[in-house]
Amino acid sequence: MSTSQETLRLLGEFESPNVTFMEPDGSWPIVWTRARGVHVWDAEGRCYLDLTAAFGVANAGHAAPRVVQAAQRQLARLPHAMGDVHPHPLKAQLARELSRITFERWTGGAPEPQTGKTIFGNSGFEAVEAALKTAMLATGKPGVIVFDGAYHGLGYGTLNTTHRDHFRGPFRRQLAEFGHFVAFPVSPAAEANRPTGRRFDRGASLDEVESAIRRLCRRHRIGGILVEPVQGRGGIRVPPAAFLPLLRRLCDQAGLLLIVDEIYTGFGRTGRWFACEHSGTVPDLICLGKALTGGFPLSACVGRAEVMDAAWPKSTGEAIHTSTFLGHPVGCAMALAQMGEIARRRLVERSARLGSRLVEGLSAIQPPRPWRATARGLGLMAGLELRQSDGAPARTVALEAIKELLRRGFILLPEGEAANVISFTPPLTITASQLDGSVSALDEVLGGLTAS
């Protein structure tokens, strides 16, 4: 029995059956044993080009040497601290750096520059739940406006704001359901090609979004709007440039907090440090994770200092929101090194430059009838949506293409509720030739699959 087979056998016997999907023919998954840069090696020593950055985590590449060294030094010195009780220096340094890279940088030229204050977490959904709590405390209103296609995590707070019924449905009876869903807007380029059918598929115009938000604010006690600047799990859906400014204006008028979930889009993924910068929108709260450390469980909710000070009472010895591993020292060391690497290697600019090349290459793919493909993206966060001639999602073709590309040495993932969007979120260190080769391989595979 191979190492991969033994690993999967043990998982099949001892892991919850709902976690790891395994194809009966053994074609999925592969078992990772090593990663470096843009490459991953499986248990049998086969090398793959990772076009996922492991869920958008490895923005500076897998096992970036300076990030690994920072983790090793910290692990040998102080592997754990005491969350909200006895702090360590790196937690303070990272909170300072997060303020600098967000609110201080965004408002540095304003008459009254702002600073940010941070609540640390472990997983991305914890950062979102910290933001939801902040909105509740700041406004006294429990309702939150969210969007069709949204994915904000699977904790019991964030499940109220995650759209897909696959995740919410089994637990609906235990949810408060304080999330009020509005259709996500489509970009002008996609407006003419909007398919008929469900509202989720059709999207909405900005006028429709504004009307729906105003209606919800009249009917419910709404404290905030929570939004992904680009929907990742929803299918790499890029809204119009005027979308976030509209939300900012509506929040200002109604006294709501604007929360941007940049767990996926942050740290250069879309060609800016944060995707909200494409429209010059300054949120009240920003949620960060994934590429924050490049590979360690650490997340952060960073809010305007004014908002955080008004919402959260000063600790009198017992925090009302904390965890054992809050601001973990190894994660903080990695985060500081990761942000340094992204800046030093100019990976944000690289993402913008290569992202345009990637979308251009994907746009040139024209599969044979009866399929049609639509490319979209922002920076190195792009997707190719596959549909049938009648507009129905071409899920089977997308999944078959991804499995065939895995056999050829390319790691890709499906996105969207129907899993019909082939997504590209590679490490920002990927080369132009590696991107071109990946697009060519996808083009060849799609041609072979649809012609059969």
Buried (B, 14 or more C-beta within 10 A) or exposed (E): EEEBEEBBEEBEEEEEEEEEEBEEEEEBBBBBBEBBBBBBBBBEEEEBBBBBBBBBBBBBBBBBEBBBEBBEEBEEEBEEBEBBEEBBEBBEBBBBBBBBBBBBBBBEEEEEEBBBBBBBBBBBBBBBBBBBBBBBBBBEBBBBBBBBBBBBBBBEBBBBBBBBEEBBEEEEEEEEEBBBBBBBBBBEEBEEEBBEEEBBBBBBBBEBBBEBBEEBBEEBEBBBBBBBBBBBBBBBBBBBEEBBBBBBBBBEEBEBBBBBBBBBBBBBBBBBBBBBBBBEBBBBBBBBBBBBBBBBBBBBBBBBBBBBEEBBEEEEEEBEBBBEBBBBBBBBBBBBBBBBBBBEBEBBEBBBBBBBBBBEBBBEBEBEEEBBBBBBBBBBBBBBBBBBEEEEBBBEBBBBBBBBBBEEBBBBBBBBBBBBBBBBBBBBBBEEEBBEEBBEBBBBBBBEBBEE
